[in-house]
Amino acid sequence: ILGLALVLLVGLGSGVTAQQRKIVIYSALDSEVTTRVVNAFTQRTGIATEVLTLAAAGTLATRITVERARPQADIFMGGSIDFHAPLARDGLLLAYKSPAASDPAIGKEFVDPNGFWHGWYIGALSIFYNQERLTGRAPATWDDLLDPRFRGQFVMPSPVTTGGGFIFVATQIFRLGEDRAWQWLKQLAANAQQFTPTAPAGIALVSRGEAIVGMNWGHDVQAQARNQGFPVGLVFPPDTATEIGGVSIIKGGPNPDGAKAFVNFLMTRVPQDINAQFGLRYAVRTDSPKPMGMPDRSTMKFVKYDRAWAIENQVRIRQRWQTEIGR
């Protein structure tokens, strides 16, 4: 089945005209994984790529919205489907159902029934901390982040510009109920040093000891801090949440045929194995390996996350954050 998917992919790629043998990609993933994935795509299809990498899915989604009258890119890659689905609702994405996604190794929950997005990886939220600066017991739950000893020492990515920050806020709503969640978030904000515009920025602050504790994607903490030798501890607390990392085709982009070939490619093992090996993200394919050094997802305890509700209320939640938290 995998071989058939790759044959299909090459066939799609070879049908692109000489004038269109390039696609433009907006990537919310880290630069290493992005580079390795797009290079593998070019090697497989002969289609060149031009890439803008920014680890802030919300910012890229805003850019796509601003460019709606004259789209500049073909592909939006990475970031939770929480940011892809609103773009589809606003008529900014091209519907396409990849034949490669019908592979039995891919669950139906990872493919939008309407074809506006495809999920190709999974990430889980975590707590992380600088082991050299931490005094006392290590934080183990979300509520531990309210500890007064973390006053001015907590960092997390902004829920306005990043998927991780938004999913974290939604997680507290699902865990506590909306009214209690906003009271809880105000208490957390009192401990916050800053809400960073990108996810990697917060990881760097804790790694260098400029902050003691943070919230971020566990795979990014492992790859960008622990595997680089920084003294960082990592915890997946109870009531954590996941993202389904998506890819979508921007409606009106310069090369829709090339974009379809790219979506086909992401649903095969090659890019998902790259993402698991170098980004430590969990693949949606059941035949891809588990990321080295990461726990099995079956050992994690997840909040009951209503993704449809989160997507429907995303704009309202982000506006309320700006009104009530203000930074």
N, C-alpha and C positions, 0 to 999 in steps of 0.2 A: 504493500500500500504506500509505503514511504517512497519507493522508487517511482510509482505512478504519479505521486504528487510532484516529485522533482521533474519528471518528464513534462507534466503539465506546466510547471513553472517555466522551464526553458522554452516551451512552446509559446507561452504568453510573452516572454521577454523578446523572442526573436521576431514577433509581429510588430514591435514598436518601430516607427519610421526612423530613418537616419537623423532627421531633424529633431527627434524627440528622445534620443538615447541618453537622457539625463533626467533624474527626478530631484526635486528639492524637498528636504526632510527637516521638519522641526522636531527635535528630540529632547525629551525631558529626562533622559537617562544620563548617566555619567559618560564622560568622553571616551574612556577606554572601551566600554561595552559598545557604545555607539559606533566607534571606529571599526572595531572588529566585525560587527554585524554588517555594516554597510560595505566593507571591503569584501566580505564573503558573498554578499549579494551581487556585487559587481563582477566578481570572479565567476559566479554561477551563470549570470545572465548577459554580461557585457554592457549593462546599463550603468552609466556613471551616476554619481550622486553629488549633491551640494548640500551641506548640513549646517544647520544652526543648532548648537547644543546649549540648553539652559535648564538646569535642574529645578525648574519651577513651572509645573504644568499649568497652574492658573495664569501665569504671565503669558505663556505661549497661547493658551486658549483666548486670552484677551487680544493678543496680536492677531490671531486668526479672525476674530470678530471685527476688529478694526479694518482688516484688509478685505472684508467681505465683498466690496464692490470690485476689487481687482486682486484676487488671490495670488499670493506670491509663492506658495508652497503646494506640494502635492500630498504630503504625508504628515500626520501628527502621530509621533511614536513615543510611547511611554506615558507615564502619568496614569492615575486611576481612571477607569471608565466613568467615574463620577464627573470628570471634566470633559469626556468625549460626548456623553449622552446629551448634555445641554446644547452643545454645538449642533447635534443632529436635530434636536427639537426646534432650533432656530433656523433650520434649513441650510446649514453651512457645511454639511458632510454629504458625500456621495454614497448612496446605498450600493453595496456589493457583497455578495455571498461567495466567499472563497471555496472552491471545490476542495481545496486542501484541508479545510476545516471540518470536512465530513469524515475524516479519519477517526476510527473508533478510539484512538488514543487520546482524543480531545473531548471533554465533556460538553454537553449542550449548553451548560450554564456559562460557558466562556465565549459564546457567539451570540451577538444580538440577533433576535429573530427577524428584525427588519433589515439587517445587513449593514448598519451604520458603524459598528465597531466590532473588532475581534479582540478577545483577551488572549495574551500569549505568555504572561508570567504572573506570579503572585508574590506579594510582600506582606510582612506582618510588623505592626508597630511594637516598639520596645522602649524600655527605660535603659539609659546607660549613664555611667558615672566615672569620674577620674579617681582611680584607686589610691593615688598618692595624696590627693586633697581631701578625700572623704574621711570624716571622723564618725565613729559610731556605726550603727547597723546600716547595711546597704539597703536602699529602697527596693521593695519587692512588689508593691501595688501602686495603682494610680494615686490612691489617697496619701501614700507616703510622700508624694511630691509637694504636699501642703506643709510639710514639716518646717517650722520656723528656722531651722539651721540652714535651709536652702534659700533664705531671703537674699535676693539679688544674685543668686547663683544658678538659676534654672534657665535653660534655653530650649527653644523648640522652633520649628519652621512655621512661618506665618500661615494661618488658615485662609488668608486672602489670596496668597500667591502660590501656595503649594498644596498638592493633594494630601500629603501626610498630615499637615496641620489641619486641613478641613476634616479629614476622616477622624482625627483625634477628637475634635470638638463634637462631631456627630456621635462618636463612641460614648462620650460622657452623657450626651442626651439619651442614648439608648440604655445606658447603665443606670442613670439616676432619675430620668424624667426631665422634661425641658426646664421647668422652673428651678428645680434643685441644681441642674447642670450649670445654669448660668451663674448661680451663686457660687458654685464650686469653682468655675472658671475665673470668677473675679478674685477669689482667694488665691488661686494659682498665679494669676497675673501679678499679685503682690510679691510673689517670690521670683518673678521673671527678671532676668537681666536684659533679655531682648528676645523678640520674635523675628527670626532671621528670614530674609527674602527668598533664600534657597535652602534646601535641606543640608547640603554638605557644609554650609557655613557653621551651623551649630555643632556638627561633629568635630570640626576643626577647633572650635573654642574649648570644648571639653577635653579633647585630646591634648591640647597645649596647657591645660590647667587654668585657663582664663575663666572657666565656669566649672562648677562641681558636677552638675547633673543635667540631663537633658532627655528629651523624647525624640525619637526618630525611627526610621525604618531599620529593623534589626540587620538586614543584609548589608545596608550601607555602613552601619557601625562596624560590623565584622570586617568588611572589605577595606574601609577607609581608615580605620583606627586600630583594631585589634591585630589584623594581619600585617599592619605596618609597624608593629612593635610598640604602640602607645599603651600606657597603663590604664586601660579602659575595661570596666566590667559591664556585662550585658545581661539584661533580664527581660523575659517575655512575661509580663504580668497577667494575672487573671483578667478576664473581660477585655482582652486586646481585640484588635480588628485587623482585617486584611484589606489589601487593595487587589483588584484585578487590573493588572497593567494592560493598557489597550493600545491598539493601532487603528487609525481611521484615515479615510481618504478625504481630502479637502475638496469640496465641490467647486468646480470652475478652475482648478489648478491646471498648470500648463501641460501635464503629461498623465492623464488618467489611466492610460494603458500601462505605463510603467509603474504607476502607483498600485494597480491591481496585481502586477507581478510581484511587487514588494510585499504586499499583504500575504499572497500565497507563500512566499519565502518564509515569512515570520511564523507561519503555522507548521513548518517542518522542523525536524530535529536540529538541524545545523545551528540556526540562531538561538534556539531555546537552550541548547547545550552550551553555547558560548555565554549566554546570560547566566546560566547556572554556575559555570566555571569561574567567570571573571567578575560577575556582578553579585553572585551568591543569591540570586533570586530563584524562587521555586518555579519550575516550568509548569505549564498547564498540561503538557503531554505526559501521560503516564509512563512512557518508555524513555523519558529523559532522566538523567541521574539526579539524585538529591544534591544540593549544594554542599561542598565539603566544609565540615566544621559547623554546620547549621543543624539545629534540632529537627527531628521529624515533626511535621505539622500536626500529626496525631497527638503529640504530647502537649500541645498548646490548648488553652481554654479561651474560647472566643465569646465576645458579647453577641447578643442576638441583633445583628446589624441589618437594618432594613434599607437596602441600597436604593430601592425605588423611592422611598420617602426622602432619603438623603439627597438624591438627585433633584427631586421635585422642590425641595426646600433649600437648595444650595444658595441661591441668591439671597434669600431672606436671612439665612444663618450668617452668611458673610457680612451682610449689612448690619446685622445685630452685633456681630463681633466688633465692627468698626465703631458702632455707636456706644456700646457698653464697655468695651476694653480699650478701644481707641489707640492701639499701637500694634 
